[in-house]
Amino acid sequence: MKQLSAFVMTLAFAFTLSAGARAADKAPAAKAGDTAAAKGKEVTLSGDLGCGKCNFKTTKECQNVLKVSEGGKDVMYYLAKNDVSDKNHDEVCSGSKPATVTGVVSDEGKGAKKKKLLTASAIQIK
């Protein structure tokens, strides 16, 4: 009886290992929120462009932020500091304006501090 029990336990252990190995070989499935931006491609997003400090109260320093409505929720894209972003800041620091921003999206931070970072290549304020 002891031998049978040991044999069953060994089979169960072997099955668990092989199932885990097969699962690790599969590519991760795409999530509903994944976009071309996750692959480093340029995207064009439209929403309200404003100052993260002065308008949206989400940053400690002035920084352009694009607020986009996605699936009924507001998503904040924090624009990386570059010439394109800096050139357009004065126009939106005193109040948000509708805008279209083209750029590459990436994630910055971890856990609760994770946010979307948009490196803009073009900004069109309407």
Phi and psi in radians as a Rosetta constraint file:
Dihedral C 1 N 2 CA 2 C 2 CIRCULARHARMONIC -1.103 0.35
Dihedral N 2 CA 2 C 2 N 3 CIRCULARHARMONIC -0.668 0.35
Dihedral C 2 N 3 CA 3 C 3 CIRCULARHARMONIC -1.167 0.35
Dihedral N 3 CA 3 C 3 N 4 CIRCULARHARMONIC -0.704 0.35
Dihedral C 3 N 4 CA 4 C 4 CIRCULARHARMONIC -1.104 0.35
Dihedral N 4 CA 4 C 4 N 5 CIRCULARHARMONIC -0.759 0.35
Dihedral C 4 N 5 CA 5 C 5 CIRCULARHARMONIC -1.104 0.35
Dihedral N 5 CA 5 C 5 N 6 CIRCULARHARMONIC -0.750 0.35
Dihedral C 5 N 6 CA 6 C 6 CIRCULARHARMONIC -1.135 0.35
Dihedral N 6 CA 6 C 6 N 7 CIRCULARHARMONIC -0.687 0.35
Dihedral C 6 N 7 CA 7 C 7 CIRCULARHARMONIC -1.109 0.35
Dihedral N 7 CA 7 C 7 N 8 CIRCULARHARMONIC -0.787 0.35
Dihedral C 7 N 8 CA 8 C 8 CIRCULARHARMONIC -1.109 0.35
Dihedral N 8 CA 8 C 8 N 9 CIRCULARHARMONIC -0.745 0.35
Dihedral C 8 N 9 CA 9 C 9 CIRCULARHARMONIC -1.101 0.35
Dihedral N 9 CA 9 C 9 N 10 CIRCULARHARMONIC -0.704 0.35
Dihedral C 9 N 10 CA 10 C 10 CIRCULARHARMONIC -1.123 0.35
Dihedral N 10 CA 10 C 10 N 11 CIRCULARHARMONIC -0.756 0.35
Dihedral C 10 N 11 CA 11 C 11 CIRCULARHARMONIC -1.087 0.35
Dihedral N 11 CA 11 C 11 N 12 CIRCULARHARMONIC -0.764 0.35
Dihedral C 11 N 12 CA 12 C 12 CIRCULARHARMONIC -1.081 0.35
Dihedral N 12 CA 12 C 12 N 13 CIRCULARHARMONIC -0.743 0.35
Dihedral C 12 N 13 CA 13 C 13 CIRCULARHARMONIC -1.106 0.35
Dihedral N 13 CA 13 C 13 N 14 CIRCULARHARMONIC -0.779 0.35
Dihedral C 13 N 14 CA 14 C 14 CIRCULARHARMONIC -1.112 0.35
Dihedral N 14 CA 14 C 14 N 15 CIRCULARHARMONIC -0.731 0.35
Dihedral C 14 N 15 CA 15 C 15 CIRCULARHARMONIC -1.099 0.35
Dihedral N 15 CA 15 C 15 N 16 CIRCULARHARMONIC -0.738 0.35
Dihedral C 15 N 16 CA 16 C 16 CIRCULARHARMONIC -1.094 0.35
Dihedral N 16 CA 16 C 16 N 17 CIRCULARHARMONIC -0.762 0.35
Dihedral C 16 N 17 CA 17 C 17 CIRCULARHARMONIC -1.108 0.35
Dihedral N 17 CA 17 C 17 N 18 CIRCULARHARMONIC -0.769 0.35
Dihedral C 17 N 18 CA 18 C 18 CIRCULARHARMONIC -1.206 0.35
Dihedral N 18 CA 18 C 18 N 19 CIRCULARHARMONIC -0.639 0.35
Dihedral C 18 N 19 CA 19 C 19 CIRCULARHARMONIC -1.152 0.35
Dihedral N 19 CA 19 C 19 N 20 CIRCULARHARMONIC -0.696 0.35
Dihedral C 19 N 20 CA 20 C 20 CIRCULARHARMONIC -1.148 0.35
Dihedral N 20 CA 20 C 20 N 21 CIRCULARHARMONIC -0.681 0.35
Dihedral C 20 N 21 CA 21 C 21 CIRCULARHARMONIC -1.152 0.35
Dihedral N 21 CA 21 C 21 N 22 CIRCULARHARMONIC -0.701 0.35
Dihedral C 21 N 22 CA 22 C 22 CIRCULARHARMONIC -1.156 0.35
Dihedral N 22 CA 22 C 22 N 23 CIRCULARHARMONIC -0.698 0.35
Dihedral C 22 N 23 CA 23 C 23 CIRCULARHARMONIC -1.143 0.35
Dihedral N 23 CA 23 C 23 N 24 CIRCULARHARMONIC -0.630 0.35
Dihedral C 23 N 24 CA 24 C 24 CIRCULARHARMONIC -1.214 0.35
Dihedral N 24 CA 24 C 24 N 25 CIRCULARHARMONIC -0.456 0.35
Dihedral C 24 N 25 CA 25 C 25 CIRCULARHARMONIC -1.307 0.35
Dihedral N 25 CA 25 C 25 N 26 CIRCULARHARMONIC -0.405 0.35
Dihedral C 25 N 26 CA 26 C 26 CIRCULARHARMONIC -1.320 0.35
Dihedral N 26 CA 26 C 26 N 27 CIRCULARHARMONIC 2.523 0.35
Dihedral C 26 N 27 CA 27 C 27 CIRCULARHARMONIC -1.260 0.35
Dihedral N 27 CA 27 C 27 N 28 CIRCULARHARMONIC 2.554 0.35
Dihedral C 27 N 28 CA 28 C 28 CIRCULARHARMONIC -1.128 0.35
Dihedral N 28 CA 28 C 28 N 29 CIRCULARHARMONIC 2.483 0.35
Dihedral C 28 N 29 CA 29 C 29 CIRCULARHARMONIC -1.326 0.35
Dihedral N 29 CA 29 C 29 N 30 CIRCULARHARMONIC 2.575 0.35
Dihedral C 29 N 30 CA 30 C 30 CIRCULARHARMONIC -1.243 0.35
Dihedral N 30 CA 30 C 30 N 31 CIRCULARHARMONIC 2.446 0.35
Dihedral C 30 N 31 CA 31 C 31 CIRCULARHARMONIC -1.597 0.35
Dihedral N 31 CA 31 C 31 N 32 CIRCULARHARMONIC 2.807 0.35
Dihedral C 31 N 32 CA 32 C 32 CIRCULARHARMONIC -1.050 0.35
Dihedral N 32 CA 32 C 32 N 33 CIRCULARHARMONIC -0.588 0.35
Dihedral C 32 N 33 CA 33 C 33 CIRCULARHARMONIC -1.500 0.35
Dihedral N 33 CA 33 C 33 N 34 CIRCULARHARMONIC -0.071 0.35
Dihedral C 33 N 34 CA 34 C 34 CIRCULARHARMONIC -1.183 0.35
Dihedral N 34 CA 34 C 34 N 35 CIRCULARHARMONIC 2.443 0.35
Dihedral C 34 N 35 CA 35 C 35 CIRCULARHARMONIC -2.295 0.35
Dihedral N 35 CA 35 C 35 N 36 CIRCULARHARMONIC 3.132 0.35
Dihedral C 35 N 36 CA 36 C 36 CIRCULARHARMONIC -1.086 0.35
Dihedral N 36 CA 36 C 36 N 37 CIRCULARHARMONIC -0.424 0.35
Dihedral C 36 N 37 CA 37 C 37 CIRCULARHARMONIC -1.075 0.35
Dihedral N 37 CA 37 C 37 N 38 CIRCULARHARMONIC -0.536 0.35
Dihedral C 37 N 38 CA 38 C 38 CIRCULARHARMONIC -1.129 0.35
Dihedral N 38 CA 38 C 38 N 39 CIRCULARHARMONIC -0.338 0.35
Dihedral C 38 N 39 CA 39 C 39 CIRCULARHARMONIC -1.714 0.35
Dihedral N 39 CA 39 C 39 N 40 CIRCULARHARMONIC 0.148 0.35
Dihedral C 39 N 40 CA 40 C 40 CIRCULARHARMONIC 1.444 0.35
Dihedral N 40 CA 40 C 40 N 41 CIRCULARHARMONIC 0.261 0.35
Dihedral C 40 N 41 CA 41 C 41 CIRCULARHARMONIC -1.591 0.35
Dihedral N 41 CA 41 C 41 N 42 CIRCULARHARMONIC 2.671 0.35
Dihedral C 41 N 42 CA 42 C 42 CIRCULARHARMONIC -1.237 0.35
Dihedral N 42 CA 42 C 42 N 43 CIRCULARHARMONIC 2.460 0.35
Dihedral C 42 N 43 CA 43 C 43 CIRCULARHARMONIC -2.244 0.35
Dihedral N 43 CA 43 C 43 N 44 CIRCULARHARMONIC 2.803 0.35
Dihedral C 43 N 44 CA 44 C 44 CIRCULARHARMONIC -2.073 0.35
Dihedral N 44 CA 44 C 44 N 45 CIRCULARHARMONIC 2.144 0.35
Dihedral C 44 N 45 CA 45 C 45 CIRCULARHARMONIC -2.112 0.35
Dihedral N 45 CA 45 C 45 N 46 CIRCULARHARMONIC 2.485 0.35
Dihedral C 45 N 46 CA 46 C 46 CIRCULARHARMONIC -2.101 0.35
Dihedral N 46 CA 46 C 46 N 47 CIRCULARHARMONIC 2.478 0.35
Dihedral C 46 N 47 CA 47 C 47 CIRCULARHARMONIC 3.099 0.35
Dihedral N 47 CA 47 C 47 N 48 CIRCULARHARMONIC -2.689 0.35
Dihedral C 47 N 48 CA 48 C 48 CIRCULARHARMONIC -1.768 0.35
Dihedral N 48 CA 48 C 48 N 49 CIRCULARHARMONIC 2.132 0.35
Dihedral C 48 N 49 CA 49 C 49 CIRCULARHARMONIC -1.712 0.35
Dihedral N 49 CA 49 C 49 N 50 CIRCULARHARMONIC 2.222 0.35
Dihedral C 49 N 50 CA 50 C 50 CIRCULARHARMONIC -2.665 0.35
Dihedral N 50 CA 50 C 50 N 51 CIRCULARHARMONIC -3.095 0.35
Dihedral C 50 N 51 CA 51 C 51 CIRCULARHARMONIC -1.561 0.35
Dihedral N 51 CA 51 C 51 N 52 CIRCULARHARMONIC 2.275 0.35
Dihedral C 51 N 52 CA 52 C 52 CIRCULARHARMONIC -1.102 0.35
Dihedral N 52 CA 52 C 52 N 53 CIRCULARHARMONIC -0.524 0.35
Dihedral C 52 N 53 CA 53 C 53 CIRCULARHARMONIC -1.524 0.35
Dihedral N 53 CA 53 C 53 N 54 CIRCULARHARMONIC -0.908 0.35
Dihedral C 53 N 54 CA 54 C 54 CIRCULARHARMONIC -1.400 0.35
Dihedral N 54 CA 54 C 54 N 55 CIRCULARHARMONIC -0.632 0.35
Dihedral C 54 N 55 CA 55 C 55 CIRCULARHARMONIC -1.736 0.35
Dihedral N 55 CA 55 C 55 N 56 CIRCULARHARMONIC -0.900 0.35
Dihedral C 55 N 56 CA 56 C 56 CIRCULARHARMONIC -1.644 0.35
Dihedral N 56 CA 56 C 56 N 57 CIRCULARHARMONIC -0.252 0.35
Dihedral C 56 N 57 CA 57 C 57 CIRCULARHARMONIC 0.983 0.35
Dihedral N 57 CA 57 C 57 N 58 CIRCULARHARMONIC 0.693 0.35
Dihedral C 57 N 58 CA 58 C 58 CIRCULARHARMONIC -1.994 0.35
Dihedral N 58 CA 58 C 58 N 59 CIRCULARHARMONIC -0.134 0.35
Dihedral C 58 N 59 CA 59 C 59 CIRCULARHARMONIC -2.251 0.35
Dihedral N 59 CA 59 C 59 N 60 CIRCULARHARMONIC 2.776 0.35
Dihedral C 59 N 60 CA 60 C 60 CIRCULARHARMONIC -1.478 0.35
Dihedral N 60 CA 60 C 60 N 61 CIRCULARHARMONIC -0.416 0.35
Dihedral C 60 N 61 CA 61 C 61 CIRCULARHARMONIC -2.140 0.35
Dihedral N 61 CA 61 C 61 N 62 CIRCULARHARMONIC 2.790 0.35
Dihedral C 61 N 62 CA 62 C 62 CIRCULARHARMONIC -1.052 0.35
Dihedral N 62 CA 62 C 62 N 63 CIRCULARHARMONIC 2.272 0.35
Dihedral C 62 N 63 CA 63 C 63 CIRCULARHARMONIC -2.768 0.35
Dihedral N 63 CA 63 C 63 N 64 CIRCULARHARMONIC 2.365 0.35
Dihedral C 63 N 64 CA 64 C 64 CIRCULARHARMONIC -1.172 0.35
Dihedral N 64 CA 64 C 64 N 65 CIRCULARHARMONIC 2.388 0.35
Dihedral C 64 N 65 CA 65 C 65 CIRCULARHARMONIC -2.359 0.35
Dihedral N 65 CA 65 C 65 N 66 CIRCULARHARMONIC 2.309 0.35
Dihedral C 65 N 66 CA 66 C 66 CIRCULARHARMONIC -1.819 0.35
Dihedral N 66 CA 66 C 66 N 67 CIRCULARHARMONIC 2.059 0.35
Dihedral C 66 N 67 CA 67 C 67 CIRCULARHARMONIC -1.700 0.35
Dihedral N 67 CA 67 C 67 N 68 CIRCULARHARMONIC 2.020 0.35
Dihedral C 67 N 68 CA 68 C 68 CIRCULARHARMONIC -2.056 0.35
Dihedral N 68 CA 68 C 68 N 69 CIRCULARHARMONIC 2.402 0.35
Dihedral C 68 N 69 CA 69 C 69 CIRCULARHARMONIC -1.572 0.35
Dihedral N 69 CA 69 C 69 N 70 CIRCULARHARMONIC 2.046 0.35
Dihedral C 69 N 70 CA 70 C 70 CIRCULARHARMONIC -2.227 0.35
Dihedral N 70 CA 70 C 70 N 71 CIRCULARHARMONIC 2.015 0.35
Dihedral C 70 N 71 CA 71 C 71 CIRCULARHARMONIC 1.071 0.35
Dihedral N 71 CA 71 C 71 N 72 CIRCULARHARMONIC 0.611 0.35
Dihedral C 71 N 72 CA 72 C 72 CIRCULARHARMONIC 1.440 0.35
Dihedral N 72 CA 72 C 72 N 73 CIRCULARHARMONIC 0.019 0.35
Dihedral C 72 N 73 CA 73 C 73 CIRCULARHARMONIC -2.074 0.35
Dihedral N 73 CA 73 C 73 N 74 CIRCULARHARMONIC 2.586 0.35
Dihedral C 73 N 74 CA 74 C 74 CIRCULARHARMONIC -1.494 0.35
Dihedral N 74 CA 74 C 74 N 75 CIRCULARHARMONIC 2.232 0.35
Dihedral C 74 N 75 CA 75 C 75 CIRCULARHARMONIC -2.032 0.35
Dihedral N 75 CA 75 C 75 N 76 CIRCULARHARMONIC 2.269 0.35
Dihedral C 75 N 76 CA 76 C 76 CIRCULARHARMONIC -1.710 0.35
Dihedral N 76 CA 76 C 76 N 77 CIRCULARHARMONIC 2.176 0.35
Dihedral C 76 N 77 CA 77 C 77 CIRCULARHARMONIC -1.907 0.35
Dihedral N 77 CA 77 C 77 N 78 CIRCULARHARMONIC 1.998 0.35
Dihedral C 77 N 78 CA 78 C 78 CIRCULARHARMONIC -1.504 0.35
Dihedral N 78 CA 78 C 78 N 79 CIRCULARHARMONIC 2.096 0.35
Dihedral C 78 N 79 CA 79 C 79 CIRCULARHARMONIC -1.359 0.35
Dihedral N 79 CA 79 C 79 N 80 CIRCULARHARMONIC 2.283 0.35
Dihedral C 79 N 80 CA 80 C 80 CIRCULARHARMONIC -1.160 0.35
Dihedral N 80 CA 80 C 80 N 81 CIRCULARHARMONIC 2.559 0.35
Dihedral C 80 N 81 CA 81 C 81 CIRCULARHARMONIC -1.241 0.35
Dihedral N 81 CA 81 C 81 N 82 CIRCULARHARMONIC 2.065 0.35
Dihedral C 81 N 82 CA 82 C 82 CIRCULARHARMONIC -2.698 0.35
Dihedral N 82 CA 82 C 82 N 83 CIRCULARHARMONIC 3.139 0.35
Dihedral C 82 N 83 CA 83 C 83 CIRCULARHARMONIC -1.058 0.35
Dihedral N 83 CA 83 C 83 N 84 CIRCULARHARMONIC -0.700 0.35
Dihedral C 83 N 84 CA 84 C 84 CIRCULARHARMONIC -1.117 0.35
Dihedral N 84 CA 84 C 84 N 85 CIRCULARHARMONIC -0.827 0.35
Dihedral C 84 N 85 CA 85 C 85 CIRCULARHARMONIC -1.142 0.35
Dihedral N 85 CA 85 C 85 N 86 CIRCULARHARMONIC -0.809 0.35
Dihedral C 85 N 86 CA 86 C 86 CIRCULARHARMONIC -1.094 0.35
Dihedral N 86 CA 86 C 86 N 87 CIRCULARHARMONIC -0.660 0.35
Dihedral C 86 N 87 CA 87 C 87 CIRCULARHARMONIC -1.125 0.35
Dihedral N 87 CA 87 C 87 N 88 CIRCULARHARMONIC -0.460 0.35
Dihedral C 87 N 88 CA 88 C 88 CIRCULARHARMONIC -1.791 0.35
Dihedral N 88 CA 88 C 88 N 89 CIRCULARHARMONIC 0.024 0.35
Dihedral C 88 N 89 CA 89 C 89 CIRCULARHARMONIC -1.214 0.35
Dihedral N 89 CA 89 C 89 N 90 CIRCULARHARMONIC -0.756 0.35
Dihedral C 89 N 90 CA 90 C 90 CIRCULARHARMONIC -1.002 0.35
Dihedral N 90 CA 90 C 90 N 91 CIRCULARHARMONIC -0.591 0.35
Dihedral C 90 N 91 CA 91 C 91 CIRCULARHARMONIC -1.218 0.35
Dihedral N 91 CA 91 C 91 N 92 CIRCULARHARMONIC -0.435 0.35
Dihedral C 91 N 92 CA 92 C 92 CIRCULARHARMONIC -2.002 0.35
Dihedral N 92 CA 92 C 92 N 93 CIRCULARHARMONIC 0.023 0.35
Dihedral C 92 N 93 CA 93 C 93 CIRCULARHARMONIC -1.257 0.35
Dihedral N 93 CA 93 C 93 N 94 CIRCULARHARMONIC -0.525 0.35
Dihedral C 93 N 94 CA 94 C 94 CIRCULARHARMONIC -1.548 0.35
Dihedral N 94 CA 94 C 94 N 95 CIRCULARHARMONIC -0.144 0.35
Dihedral C 94 N 95 CA 95 C 95 CIRCULARHARMONIC 3.042 0.35
Dihedral N 95 CA 95 C 95 N 96 CIRCULARHARMONIC 2.573 0.35
Dihedral C 95 N 96 CA 96 C 96 CIRCULARHARMONIC -1.324 0.35
Dihedral N 96 CA 96 C 96 N 97 CIRCULARHARMONIC 2.654 0.35
Dihedral C 96 N 97 CA 97 C 97 CIRCULARHARMONIC -2.405 0.35
Dihedral N 97 CA 97 C 97 N 98 CIRCULARHARMONIC 2.609 0.35
Dihedral C 97 N 98 CA 98 C 98 CIRCULARHARMONIC -1.073 0.35
Dihedral N 98 CA 98 C 98 N 99 CIRCULARHARMONIC 2.402 0.35
Dihedral C 98 N 99 CA 99 C 99 CIRCULARHARMONIC -2.678 0.35
Dihedral N 99 CA 99 C 99 N 100 CIRCULARHARMONIC 2.790 0.35
Dihedral C 99 N 100 CA 100 C 100 CIRCULARHARMONIC -2.125 0.35
Dihedral N 100 CA 100 C 100 N 101 CIRCULARHARMONIC 2.211 0.35
Dihedral C 100 N 101 CA 101 C 101 CIRCULARHARMONIC -2.130 0.35
Dihedral N 101 CA 101 C 101 N 102 CIRCULARHARMONIC 2.283 0.35
Dihedral C 101 N 102 CA 102 C 102 CIRCULARHARMONIC -1.882 0.35
Dihedral N 102 CA 102 C 102 N 103 CIRCULARHARMONIC 2.349 0.35
Dihedral C 102 N 103 CA 103 C 103 CIRCULARHARMONIC 3.064 0.35
Dihedral N 103 CA 103 C 103 N 104 CIRCULARHARMONIC -2.972 0.35
Dihedral C 103 N 104 CA 104 C 104 CIRCULARHARMONIC -1.916 0.35
Dihedral N 104 CA 104 C 104 N 105 CIRCULARHARMONIC 2.270 0.35
Dihedral C 104 N 105 CA 105 C 105 CIRCULARHARMONIC -1.698 0.35
Dihedral N 105 CA 105 C 105 N 106 CIRCULARHARMONIC 2.421 0.35
Dihedral C 105 N 106 CA 106 C 106 CIRCULARHARMONIC -2.480 0.35
Dihedral N 106 CA 106 C 106 N 107 CIRCULARHARMONIC 2.959 0.35
Dihedral C 106 N 107 CA 107 C 107 CIRCULARHARMONIC -1.797 0.35
Dihedral N 107 CA 107 C 107 N 108 CIRCULARHARMONIC 2.490 0.35
Dihedral C 107 N 108 CA 108 C 108 CIRCULARHARMONIC -2.252 0.35
Dihedral N 108 CA 108 C 108 N 109 CIRCULARHARMONIC 2.387 0.35
Dihedral C 108 N 109 CA 109 C 109 CIRCULARHARMONIC 1.533 0.35
Dihedral N 109 CA 109 C 109 N 110 CIRCULARHARMONIC -3.139 0.35
Dihedral C 109 N 110 CA 110 C 110 CIRCULARHARMONIC -2.391 0.35
Dihedral N 110 CA 110 C 110 N 111 CIRCULARHARMONIC 2.718 0.35
Dihedral C 110 N 111 CA 111 C 111 CIRCULARHARMONIC 1.041 0.35
Dihedral N 111 CA 111 C 111 N 112 CIRCULARHARMONIC -2.310 0.35
Dihedral C 111 N 112 CA 112 C 112 CIRCULARHARMONIC -1.197 0.35
Dihedral N 112 CA 112 C 112 N 113 CIRCULARHARMONIC -0.350 0.35
Dihedral C 112 N 113 CA 113 C 113 CIRCULARHARMONIC -1.618 0.35
Dihedral N 113 CA 113 C 113 N 114 CIRCULARHARMONIC 0.115 0.35
Dihedral C 113 N 114 CA 114 C 114 CIRCULARHARMONIC -1.242 0.35
Dihedral N 114 CA 114 C 114 N 115 CIRCULARHARMONIC 2.343 0.35
Dihedral C 114 N 115 CA 115 C 115 CIRCULARHARMONIC -2.519 0.35
Dihedral N 115 CA 115 C 115 N 116 CIRCULARHARMONIC 2.823 0.35
Dihedral C 115 N 116 CA 116 C 116 CIRCULARHARMONIC -1.554 0.35
Dihedral N 116 CA 116 C 116 N 117 CIRCULARHARMONIC 2.245 0.35
Dihedral C 116 N 117 CA 117 C 117 CIRCULARHARMONIC -1.927 0.35
Dihedral N 117 CA 117 C 117 N 118 CIRCULARHARMONIC 2.210 0.35
Dihedral C 117 N 118 CA 118 C 118 CIRCULARHARMONIC -1.975 0.35
Dihedral N 118 CA 118 C 118 N 119 CIRCULARHARMONIC 2.026 0.35
Dihedral C 118 N 119 CA 119 C 119 CIRCULARHARMONIC -1.626 0.35
Dihedral N 119 CA 119 C 119 N 120 CIRCULARHARMONIC 1.817 0.35
Dihedral C 119 N 120 CA 120 C 120 CIRCULARHARMONIC -1.372 0.35
Dihedral N 120 CA 120 C 120 N 121 CIRCULARHARMONIC 2.414 0.35
Dihedral C 120 N 121 CA 121 C 121 CIRCULARHARMONIC -1.901 0.35
Dihedral N 121 CA 121 C 121 N 122 CIRCULARHARMONIC -0.330 0.35
Dihedral C 121 N 122 CA 122 C 122 CIRCULARHARMONIC -2.730 0.35
Dihedral N 122 CA 122 C 122 N 123 CIRCULARHARMONIC 2.465 0.35
Dihedral C 122 N 123 CA 123 C 123 CIRCULARHARMONIC -2.283 0.35
Dihedral N 123 CA 123 C 123 N 124 CIRCULARHARMONIC 2.264 0.35
Dihedral C 123 N 124 CA 124 C 124 CIRCULARHARMONIC -2.131 0.35
Dihedral N 124 CA 124 C 124 N 125 CIRCULARHARMONIC 1.906 0.35
Dihedral C 124 N 125 CA 125 C 125 CIRCULARHARMONIC -1.577 0.35
Dihedral N 125 CA 125 C 125 N 126 CIRCULARHARMONIC 2.306 0.35
